[in-house]
Amino acid sequence: MQIPRLHPDTIEEVKLRADIVDVVSEYVVLRKRGKDFVGLCPFHDEKSPSFTVSQTKQMYYCFGCQAGGNAIKFVMELGKRSFADVVLDLARRYQVPVQTLLPEQRQELQRQLSLREQLYEVLAMSAQFYQHALRQSQGQKAIQYLQSNRQLKEETIQQFGLGYAPAGWETLHRYLVEDKRLPAQILEKAGLIKPRKEGGGYYDVFRDRLMIPIRDVQGRVIAFGARTLTDEQPKYLNSPETELFSKSKTLFAFDQAKAGISQQDQAVVVEGYFDAIALHAAGINNAVASLGTALSLEQVRLILRYTESKQLVLNFDADKAGTNAAERAIGEIAELAYKGEVQLKILNLPDGKDADEYLYSHTPEDYGELLKNAPLWLHWQIQQIIQDRDLRQATDFQQVTQQLVKLLKNIANSDTRNYYVSYCAEILSLGETRLIPLRVENLLTQIAPPGATYTKPVSAKKAWGGSKSHSPLPTERSLLEHAEALLLRIYLHCPEQRQAISDELEERDLQFSLSHHRFLWQQILEISSGDGETKNFSFPPDLISRLQDQFLEFGSEMGLISHLFHVNEKNQKEILRTPQVVQAAIACMDLVMLEKRYRHFLALWQQTDPEAEPERYQSYYQAFYTEKIKLQKIDRQRLFSITELL
């Protein structure tokens, strides 16, 4: 369900009614100490309690890891859930009427919430029905399959809530509709029954199948996977897409695996239900299954919330089918891997086995060793390219080189690309060390963008001499980060400086370059000014509090800027000389912007042929020359460097 923007009144009412001690006590054992409560922090491992909860302030804070916030943020951080999702859950719990920003959405939202609650109920009852049927005489075939064919213990069968759908056409329908008096329409919306084409009535979707509940992040049943116990096709039958279940947004066993993923800082993705179940049974509790589809961005982002190193291992068979499955499963996340935003690894098990089969004849330690040595996806791709190729043969050498160049062109991160250029050059050199530099140069030439190899005449190269080079500054990013952060911290904690900062930014036409700083500034503009113009700022006294409340809805951005809302001893020293710091920070931002423009126009000038395009050549020259003069001017104007303040 797409949750619309919630009305501020609803959010405020939830904050008022949701007692933080009540909320936190569900997850942490709290003990009274003075006027506050203390316990072991749920966000990091500790033996002595440093986690405090203040009932008067309705806030929590950990002196060990500095985690802090209100009841909404606590549930968001602990469960890795969205702001709106947590507010809705707390609203239901504390019986707060839900309002949206658009009145016409309210009735539809209430209808959807009511429908979802009914779907959760009917699916939970169905799961219990299937589990009960597994223990009856008609379920003996299914229980024997689990114990003999899959070698699963009773505790694993119960852990995953495995069950059996009886062979009758209307068994579940009779139980839920006739006995329990549930509406048939709700069962149909849950994907459990279908209307008959002739004669009226309904029939069960799942019949004579082993039932595998699919759960959401919170462990609620949202769908089923069903395996045939006969030769019936398809072998596996999944629930259709419903209000609760979207195959591209769901991972099987994620509710069981999220703690393991967080603890081991790694997620293992397998193909089938029983691969994931077998791994959990063997103590490998960070495994999930992809439900047979290519991994979507939603699924990957769900996983990456729980791993700091962003490490994802795809475990598929080592045969041709397994290789194809791996390539298919990667799907949309290839771009993330090329950018270096996810550490994607590929684990191919030997002898064409899947994880379930492998664990029949190997120990969990054997699997763990293979997992430890799994190659990065780019390494794996390179091995696929050179597999069964003889690089001493001209045709194979040429084809492999072309495929490697195509691969290298996709790598967006320059450091990663340079590493793999050297790696591929070593492969193509066939052990001849003296050939490596030649192979590197050849690969770099082929992956360079069009026009980058154009050589400027010597006279043109020397047309702009100058003793000072303006190559990219090695510390430019860190300087800019510090400068922008300092300026924003001063703005937040020194109200008397806000007008001066606003005026300076407007006068120099400066923007924050880093996205998280730019995002914070946009929120400040929205809160501080009704019309968004800096010259009409109202400068609310509760700016920090209002920003913190607003950023609860934007978890990823909040993680990058939350430190700006607090001032420690080091920060206090940094802003003691406030006017000088503001001047230096503004100058640093200005300088970096000028540097970028200077290098941009210089590159365009160097890539332009003066004989073919004389007007454009002269225009670019004039542009970068103008930026050069500005750079020299601002260098002279700066009274001291930003680095002196850090």
C-alpha positions in Angstrom: 0.0 0.0 0.0 1.3 3.4 -0.9 1.0 5.5 2.3 0.0 9.1 1.6 1.6 12.0 3.5 0.2 12.0 7.1 -1.3 15.1 8.6 0.9 16.8 11.2 -2.0 16.5 13.7 -1.9 12.7 13.5 1.9 12.7 14.0 1.7 15.0 16.9 -1.1 13.0 18.5 0.9 9.8 18.1 3.9 11.5 19.8 1.6 12.6 22.7 0.0 9.2 23.2 2.9 6.8 22.6 4.7 6.7 25.9 8.4 6.0 25.3 8.9 3.8 28.3 5.9 1.7 27.2 7.3 1.4 23.6 10.9 0.8 24.5 10.0 -1.8 27.2 8.7 -4.1 24.5 12.3 -4.5 23.3 14.6 -3.6 26.3 14.5 -4.6 29.9 14.3 -1.2 31.7 15.1 -0.6 35.4 14.2 2.6 37.3 17.1 4.8 38.2 16.2 8.1 39.8 13.7 9.8 37.6 14.9 7.9 34.4 15.1 4.3 33.3 18.2 2.4 32.2 18.9 -0.8 30.2 21.2 -2.5 27.8 21.4 -0.7 24.5 19.6 -2.6 21.6 21.7 -0.8 19.0 25.2 -2.1 20.1 26.6 -4.9 22.2 27.3 -3.9 25.8 27.6 -5.5 29.3 27.0 -2.5 31.4 23.8 -0.4 30.7 24.4 2.9 29.1 21.0 3.3 27.5 18.7 5.8 29.3 15.0 6.6 28.8 13.5 9.8 30.1 9.8 9.6 30.7 9.6 13.3 31.4 11.4 14.3 28.2 9.9 11.3 26.2 13.4 10.7 24.8 16.0 7.9 24.8 19.8 8.3 24.6 22.7 5.9 24.7 26.0 7.2 26.1 27.8 4.3 24.4 26.8 4.7 20.8 25.1 8.1 20.9 21.8 6.7 19.5 18.9 9.0 20.6 15.5 10.2 19.7 11.8 9.8 20.5 9.5 6.8 20.4 8.9 7.0 16.7 12.6 7.1 15.9 13.3 4.2 18.3 10.9 1.9 16.4 12.2 3.1 13.0 15.8 2.5 13.9 15.3 -0.9 15.6 13.0 -2.3 12.9 14.6 -0.4 9.9 11.1 0.8 9.0 9.8 3.9 7.3 8.5 6.9 9.2 4.9 6.6 7.9 4.8 2.8 8.6 5.8 3.3 12.2 3.4 6.2 12.8 0.5 4.1 11.4 1.4 1.2 13.6 1.6 3.4 16.7 -1.6 5.1 15.7 -3.5 1.8 15.6 -2.0 0.7 18.9 -2.9 4.0 20.7 -6.2 4.4 18.8 -5.2 7.7 17.2 -7.5 8.7 14.3 -5.5 8.8 11.1 -5.6 11.9 8.9 -3.8 12.6 5.7 -2.8 15.9 4.1 -5.5 15.5 1.4 -9.0 15.0 2.8 -10.1 12.9 -0.2 -7.4 10.4 0.7 -8.6 9.7 4.2 -11.6 7.5 3.4 -9.5 5.4 0.9 -6.7 5.1 3.5 -9.1 3.8 6.2 -10.6 1.4 3.7 -7.1 0.1 2.8 -6.1 -0.2 6.4 -9.2 -2.2 7.2 -8.7 -4.5 4.2 -5.1 -5.1 5.2 -6.0 -6.1 8.7 -8.6 -8.5 7.4 -6.0 -10.0 5.0 -3.5 -10.5 7.8 -6.1 -12.2 9.8 -7.3 -14.6 7.1 -3.7 -15.5 6.1 -2.7 -16.2 9.7 -5.7 -18.5 10.1 -4.9 -20.2 6.8 -1.3 -20.8 8.0 -2.6 -22.4 11.2 -5.0 -24.5 9.2 -2.2 -25.9 6.9 0.0 -26.6 9.9 -2.8 -28.5 11.6 -3.5 -30.5 8.4 0.2 -31.5 8.2 -0.2 -33.4 11.5 -3.3 -35.3 10.3 -3.4 -38.6 8.5 -3.8 -36.9 5.2 -0.6 -35.0 5.7 1.6 -38.0 6.3 2.9 -37.8 2.7 4.0 -34.2 3.3 5.6 -34.8 6.7 7.5 -37.8 5.3 8.8 -35.7 2.4 10.1 -33.0 4.9 11.7 -35.5 7.2 13.1 -38.0 4.7 13.7 -36.2 1.4 14.6 -32.8 3.0 16.1 -34.2 6.2 14.4 -31.4 8.3 14.0 -31.7 12.0 10.8 -31.0 13.8 12.1 -27.7 15.2 12.9 -26.4 11.7 9.4 -27.5 10.5 7.9 -25.5 13.3 10.3 -22.5 12.9 9.2 -21.9 9.3 5.5 -22.9 9.9 5.5 -25.5 7.2 2.1 -27.1 6.5 0.0 -29.1 4.1 -3.0 -28.1 1.9 -5.5 -31.1 1.7 -6.4 -32.5 -1.7 -10.1 -31.5 -1.6 -11.3 -28.7 -3.9 -13.1 -26.7 -1.1 -11.4 -27.8 2.2 -10.0 -24.4 3.1 -13.1 -22.6 1.8 -15.4 -24.7 3.9 -13.3 -24.1 7.0 -12.9 -20.3 6.7 -16.2 -19.3 5.0 -18.7 -21.9 6.3 -17.2 -22.7 9.7 -15.4 -19.4 10.6 -17.9 -17.1 8.8 -15.2 -15.1 7.0 -16.2 -13.3 3.8 -15.3 -15.2 0.6 -14.2 -12.0 -1.0 -11.4 -11.5 1.6 -10.1 -15.1 0.9 -10.2 -14.3 -2.8 -8.3 -11.0 -2.3 -5.7 -13.0 -0.2 -5.2 -15.3 -3.2 -6.5 -18.4 -1.4 -9.6 -19.2 -3.4 -10.8 -18.6 -6.9 -14.4 -18.3 -8.3 -15.6 -21.2 -10.4 -16.1 -20.3 -14.1 -19.3 -22.3 -14.2 -22.0 -23.0 -11.6 -21.0 -20.4 -9.0 -19.0 -20.9 -5.8 -15.3 -21.0 -5.2 -12.5 -23.6 -5.2 -9.2 -23.7 -3.2 -6.1 -22.4 -5.1 -3.7 -24.8 -3.2 -4.6 -28.5 -3.1 -2.5 -31.5 -2.1 0.7 -29.4 -1.8 3.3 -28.7 0.8 2.7 -25.2 2.1 5.5 -22.7 2.9 4.3 -19.4 4.5 6.0 -16.3 3.1 6.2 -13.6 5.8 6.9 -9.9 5.8 9.8 -8.2 7.8 7.7 -8.2 10.9 7.0 -12.0 10.6 3.3 -11.7 9.5 2.1 -14.2 6.9 1.5 -12.4 3.6 1.5 -15.2 1.0 2.4 -18.9 0.4 4.7 -20.9 -1.7 3.3 -24.4 -2.4 5.3 -27.4 -3.6 3.6 -30.3 -5.4 3.9 -33.8 -3.8 3.1 -35.5 -7.2 4.1 -34.9 -10.8 1.7 -32.0 -11.1 3.0 -28.9 -12.8 4.1 -26.3 -11.9 6.3 -27.9 -9.2 6.1 -24.6 -7.2 3.0 -22.4 -7.1 3.1 -19.0 -5.4 0.3 -16.8 -4.2 -0.7 -14.1 -6.7 0.1 -10.4 -6.1 -2.1 -9.0 -3.4 -2.6 -5.9 -1.3 0.0 -7.4 1.1 2.3 -9.4 -1.3 4.5 -8.2 -4.0 7.0 -10.7 -5.3 9.6 -8.0 -6.3 9.5 -6.5 -2.8 9.6 -9.6 -0.7 12.4 -12.0 0.3 11.6 -15.4 1.7 12.9 -15.9 5.3 13.9 -12.3 5.6 12.1 -12.1 9.0 14.3 -15.0 10.2 17.5 -13.6 8.6 17.6 -9.9 9.4 19.3 -10.3 12.7 21.9 -12.7 11.2 22.5 -10.3 8.3 23.1 -7.4 10.8 25.4 -9.5 13.1 27.5 -11.0 10.2 27.3 -7.8 8.1 26.5 -10.0 5.1 23.4 -11.4 3.3 23.3 -14.7 1.4 20.7 -14.9 -1.4 19.7 -18.4 -2.7 17.2 -19.5 -5.3 14.8 -21.8 -3.6 12.7 -22.0 -0.4 14.4 -25.1 0.8 17.9 -23.8 0.1 17.2 -21.0 2.6 15.5 -23.3 5.1 18.4 -25.8 4.9 21.0 -23.0 5.5 19.0 -21.8 8.6 18.7 -25.3 9.9 22.5 -25.6 9.6 23.0 -22.4 11.6 23.7 -20.1 8.7 21.0 -17.6 9.7 21.7 -14.8 7.2 20.2 -16.5 4.2 17.1 -15.4 2.2 15.5 -16.6 -1.1 14.7 -14.5 -4.0 11.3 -16.1 -4.9 12.6 -17.1 -8.4 12.8 -13.6 -9.8 15.6 -11.2 -10.6 16.6 -9.2 -7.5 14.9 -5.9 -7.6 16.2 -2.6 -6.2 13.5 -2.7 -3.5 14.7 -6.2 -2.3 18.4 -5.1 -2.3 17.7 -1.9 -0.5 15.8 -3.9 2.1 18.8 -6.1 2.6 21.3 -3.2 2.7 19.5 -1.6 5.6 21.0 -4.4 7.8 24.6 -4.5 6.5 27.1 -1.7 6.9 29.6 -3.1 4.4 26.8 -3.6 1.8 27.9 -7.2 1.2 25.6 -9.4 -0.8 26.4 -13.0 -1.8 24.4 -14.7 -4.5 24.6 -18.5 -4.1 23.6 -20.5 -7.2 24.6 -23.8 -8.8 27.9 -23.9 -10.5 26.5 -25.5 -13.7 25.3 -23.6 -16.8 21.7 -23.3 -15.4 23.2 -21.9 -12.1 25.3 -19.4 -14.1 22.3 -18.2 -16.0 20.3 -18.0 -12.8 23.0 -15.8 -11.2 23.0 -13.5 -14.2 19.2 -13.3 -14.2 19.0 -12.7 -10.5 21.5 -9.8 -10.6 18.9 -7.9 -12.7 18.7 -4.3 -11.6 21.5 -4.3 -9.1 24.2 -4.5 -11.7 24.4 -0.7 -11.8 24.8 -0.6 -8.0 27.7 -3.0 -8.3 29.4 -1.1 -11.1 29.1 2.1 -9.0 30.6 0.3 -6.0 27.4 0.9 -3.9 27.1 -2.8 -3.1 29.7 -5.5 -2.6 28.2 -8.2 -4.8 29.8 -11.7 -4.6 29.0 -14.9 -6.4 29.1 -18.3 -4.8 28.9 -21.3 -7.1 28.8 -24.6 -5.3 30.7 -27.5 -6.8 29.2 -30.4 -8.7 26.2 -28.3 -9.8 24.6 -28.6 -6.4 22.3 -26.2 -4.7 22.7 -25.2 -1.0 20.2 -27.8 0.2 21.9 -30.7 -1.7 25.4 -29.5 -0.7 24.6 -29.6 3.0 23.5 -33.3 2.7 27.1 -34.3 2.3 29.1 -31.4 3.7 29.3 -29.6 7.0 28.2 -26.0 7.7 31.9 -25.2 8.1 32.6 -26.3 4.6 29.9 -24.0 3.3 31.2 -21.2 5.4 34.6 -21.6 3.9 33.2 -21.4 0.4 31.2 -18.3 1.4 34.4 -16.7 2.8 36.3 -17.3 -0.5 33.4 -16.3 -2.9 34.7 -14.0 -5.6 33.4 -10.4 -6.2 30.9 -10.2 -9.0 33.3 -8.4 -11.3 36.0 -11.1 -10.7 33.4 -13.7 -11.4 32.3 -12.0 -14.7 35.9 -11.9 -15.8 36.4 -15.6 -15.1 33.2 -16.3 -17.2 34.7 -14.3 -20.1 38.0 -16.1 -20.2 36.6 -19.5 -19.4 37.4 -22.1 -22.1 39.3 -19.5 -24.1 42.9 -19.9 -25.4 44.4 -16.4 -25.2 47.4 -17.6 -27.3 45.0 -17.8 -30.2 44.5 -14.4 -32.0 40.7 -14.8 -32.4 40.1 -15.7 -28.7 42.4 -13.0 -27.5 40.6 -10.4 -29.6 37.1 -11.5 -28.5 38.1 -11.7 -24.8 39.7 -8.2 -25.0 36.6 -6.8 -26.5 34.4 -8.3 -23.8 36.7 -7.1 -21.1 36.7 -3.5 -22.5 32.9 -3.6 -22.5 32.9 -4.7 -18.9 35.5 -2.1 -17.8 33.5 0.7 -19.5 30.6 0.0 -17.2 32.6 0.5 -14.0 31.7 4.0 -12.8 34.1 4.2 -9.8 37.5 5.3 -11.1 39.5 3.6 -8.3 37.6 0.3 -9.0 38.0 0.7 -12.7 41.8 1.3 -12.4 42.2 -1.8 -10.2 40.4 -4.0 -12.8 42.3 -2.5 -15.7 45.5 -3.8 -14.0 43.9 -7.1 -13.2 42.7 -7.7 -16.8 46.1 -6.5 -18.1 47.8 -9.2 -16.0 45.4 -11.9 -17.5 46.1 -10.7 -21.0 49.8 -10.7 -20.5 49.9 -14.5 -19.9 52.6 -14.2 -17.3 54.8 -11.9 -19.3 55.4 -9.1 -16.7 57.0 -6.8 -19.3 53.8 -6.8 -21.3 51.6 -5.6 -18.5 52.2 -1.8 -19.0 51.4 -2.3 -22.7 48.2 -4.1 -22.0 47.2 -1.5 -19.4 47.7 1.3 -22.0 45.8 -0.6 -24.6 42.8 -1.2 -22.3 42.8 2.5 -21.1 42.9 3.7 -24.7 39.8 1.5 -25.6 37.7 2.4 -22.5 38.5 6.2 -22.8 35.5 8.3 -23.8 35.3 9.6 -27.4 37.5 12.7 -27.9 39.6 12.1 -24.8 42.6 11.0 -26.9 42.7 14.2 -29.0 46.2 15.8 -28.7 46.4 19.6 -28.6 49.1 21.2 -30.7 52.1 22.2 -28.6 51.5 26.0 -29.1 47.9 25.6 -27.8 49.0 23.5 -24.8 51.5 26.3 -23.8 49.1 29.1 -24.6 48.1 29.0 -20.9 51.2 28.6 -18.9 51.2 30.0 -15.4 53.2 28.9 -12.5 50.3 27.6 -10.4 48.5 24.4 -11.5 44.8 24.1 -10.8 44.5 20.3 -10.9 41.8 18.7 -8.8 42.6 19.3 -5.1 43.2 15.9 -3.3 41.5 17.2 -0.2 38.7 19.1 -2.0 35.9 16.8 -0.9 36.9 16.8 2.8 37.5 20.6 2.8 34.1 21.2 1.3 32.4 18.7 3.7 33.9 20.5 6.7 33.2 24.0 5.3 29.5 23.3 4.6 29.0 21.4 7.8 30.5 24.2 9.8 28.3 26.8 8.1 25.2 24.7 8.8 26.1 24.0 12.4 26.6 27.8 13.0 23.3 28.5 11.3 21.5 26.0 13.6 23.2 26.9 16.9 23.9 30.6 16.5 20.6 32.3 15.6 22.3 35.8 15.6 24.4 34.7 12.5 21.5 33.3 10.4 20.7 36.5 8.6 24.4 37.1 7.8 24.8 33.6 6.4 21.7 33.9 4.3 22.8 37.2 2.9 26.3 35.9 2.0 24.9 32.9 0.2 22.4 34.9 -1.7 24.9 37.7 -2.6 27.5 35.2 -3.9 24.9 32.9 -5.5 26.3 29.9 -3.7 24.6 26.5 -3.3 25.5 23.6 -1.0 27.4 21.1 -3.2 26.9 18.0 -1.1 23.5 16.4 -1.5 22.8 15.8 2.2 23.8 19.4 3.1 21.7 20.7 0.2 18.7 18.7 1.4 19.0 20.1 4.9 19.2 23.7 3.6 16.1 23.1 1.5 14.2 22.0 4.7 15.5 25.0 6.5 14.2 27.3 3.8 10.8 25.6 4.0 10.5 26.0 7.7 12.1 29.5 8.0 10.3 31.2 5.1 6.8 31.0 3.9 7.8 32.0 0.3 11.2 30.4 0.3 13.1 33.6 -0.2 16.1 34.0 2.1 15.6 37.8 2.5 12.2 37.1 4.1 13.3 34.6 6.7 11.3 34.4 9.9 14.0 32.4 11.9 11.8 30.3 14.2 13.3 29.8 17.6 12.5 26.0 17.6 14.2 25.4 14.2 16.3 22.4 15.4 13.4 20.7 17.0 11.2 21.1 14.0 13.9 19.9 11.7 14.5 16.8 13.8 10.8 16.0 13.7 10.7 16.5 9.9 13.8 14.4 9.3 12.3 11.3 11.0 10.5 10.8 7.7 13.9 10.8 5.8 16.0 8.2 7.4 18.9 8.0 5.0 19.4 11.8 4.9 19.1 12.1 8.6 22.0 9.6 9.1 24.3 12.0 7.3 23.4 15.2 9.0 22.2 14.2 12.5 25.6 15.2 14.0 24.9 18.8 13.0 22.1 19.1 15.5 24.5 18.5 18.5 27.4 20.6 19.7 30.2 18.9 21.6 33.4 20.4 23.1 35.3 20.3 19.8 32.4 21.9 17.9 32.1 24.6 20.5 35.7 25.6 20.0 35.2 25.6 16.2 32.4 28.2 16.4 33.8 30.4 19.1 35.2 32.7 16.4 31.9 32.7 14.5 32.4 35.6 12.1 35.8 34.4 11.0 34.5 30.8 10.6 31.6 32.0 8.5 33.9 34.0 6.3 36.3 31.1 5.8 33.6 28.6 5.2 31.9 30.8 2.6 35.3 31.4 0.9 36.0 27.7 0.8 32.6 26.9 -0.8 33.2 29.7 -3.3 36.7 28.5 -4.1 35.5 24.9 -4.7 32.7 26.1 -7.1 35.2 28.3 -9.0 37.7 25.4 -9.2 35.0 23.1 -10.7 34.0 25.7 -13.3 37.6 26.5 -14.1 38.4 22.8 -14.7 35.2 22.3 -16.7 35.9 25.1 -19.2 39.6 24.2 -19.3 38.8 20.6 -20.3 36.4 21.8 -23.0 39.0 24.2 -24.4 41.6 21.4 -24.5 39.3 19.1 -26.3 38.3 21.6 -29.0 40.1 21.8 -32.3 41.0 25.5 -32.9 41.1 25.1 -36.6 37.8 23.2 -36.9 35.8 25.3 -34.3 37.6 28.6 -33.8 34.6 30.4 -32.2 33.9 27.7 -29.7 37.7 27.4 -29.0 37.9 31.2 -28.2 34.7 31.1 -26.1 36.0 28.3 -23.9 39.3 30.0 -23.5 37.6 33.2 -22.4 35.4 31.3 -19.9 38.2 29.5 -18.1 40.4 32.6 -18.2 37.6 34.5 -16.4 37.3 31.8 -13.7 41.1 31.9 -13.3 41.0 35.6 -12.5 38.2 35.0 -10.0 40.3 32.3 -8.4 43.3 34.5 -8.0 41.1 37.3 -6.5 39.4 35.1 -3.9 42.8 33.6 -2.9 44.0 37.1 -2.1 40.7 38.0 -0.3 40.8 35.0 2.1 42.1 36.1 5.5 42.8 32.6 6.7 42.2 29.1 5.4 39.4 26.8 6.4 42.1 24.2 7.2 43.3 26.4 10.1 40.0 26.0 11.7 39.8 22.2 11.6 
